Amino acid sequence: MTDDARVLDRATRRSRVPSLSFRTLKRLSFAHSTVYAILLVVWLVPGLHALEFVSGLAHGLGWIAMCLLSIAAVRARVIPLRVGVAVAVIGAVGPFVGSYEFVREQRRREAAAESTI
């Protein structure tokens, strides 16, 4: 195989690195909301301190990751600033708002796509 063929083969091969797409960010936002819901449940049930710590840590690290990904996505114009602010600012205390904004933005995009047809 020549060097040009190897380069072409690598270029056409599917990447294993997840993309910073709207769909990926939406799924991550829903996963973060699920972790937060679990945190609320184990916080309300007495005696689950170990699970409370683990889910709290997962929520905190998930929020930091979502903030960094949202900043990158806003800069890359994958998501609008409104969704980025909902995920990064409001997401610390209520990640459900970020998930809601992703659903709202998807509906807006689908309506815009239908109106152009």
N, C-alpha and C positions, 0 to 999 in steps of 0.2 A: 504494500500500500504506500503510495507516495505521500509526501508531507501535505500537499494540497488536499488530498482525499481525506487525510486524518483531520485536518482543520475543518473541512466541510462536514465530516461525520460528527465532530464535536458540536458544531454549530446547529445541526439539525436534531441532535439528541435532546430529549426533554430534560429540563433542569430539575434536580431534586430539591432545590431551594424554593421554599414557598414564596409566592409573589406578594407584593404589597398591594393586593387588589381590594376592591370594595367588598367582594364576597368573603375574602379571608378575614378582613377586619370585622365584618359583621358577625362572622362565626366566633371570632375571638371575643367580641363584645358580649355575645350571648353566653359564652363559656364563663366569662368574668362575672356576669350577672348570676349565673348558677352558683358559682363559688360564694358570692355574697349572700345569696339566699340560704345556702348551707350554713354560713357563718351566723346569720340571724337565728336560725333554728337552734344550733348548738349553744348560742349565747342565752337563749330563752330557757333551755332545758338545764336544770341544775345538775352539777356534778360532771359535766363534760369538758373539764378544763383543758385536757390534752387536745381534744378535737377543736376546741375553741382557739387554742394557740395555733394549731396547724392551719385551720381555715382562715384565721386572721392573717397569718403570714402569707398564705396563698393569695388572699385578697390584696394585701399591700404590695407584694411583688407583681401581681397581675396588673394592678393599677399603674405602677411605675412603667411596666412594659407597654401597657395601652397608651400611656401618655407619650412615650417615645415614638411608638408606631404612629400615633395620631399626628404628632408634629411632622414626622416624615411624610405622612400621607397628605397632609394639608399643603406642605411645600411642593409635593409632586402633583398636586391638584387631582388626587384620587378621591378625596372627600372634601366637602365645603367646610369653611371655617366654623360654621354653626355646629356641625357634627363633631368637629375636633374639640371645640370648647365644651360641648356636652359631655364628651368622653373624658377629657383631661381635667376639667375644673369640677364639674358636678359629679363625675364618676368616683371621686374619693368617698363620698358619703351616700351615693345612690347610683350605682352603675346601670340601673334599670332605665334611667333617662337616656344614657348613651345608646342602649339597645333600641329604645323607642325611636330615637333620632335616626338610627340606621334604617329602621322599617319605614319611617316617614320619608326619608330621602329616596329609598328604593321605589316607593309608590309614586313619588314625584317624578323620578326618572322614567318609570313605566308610562305614566300619563303623558309625559313630554314625547316619548317615543311613539305612542299611539296617535297623538295629535299631528305628527309629521307624516303619518302614513296616509 
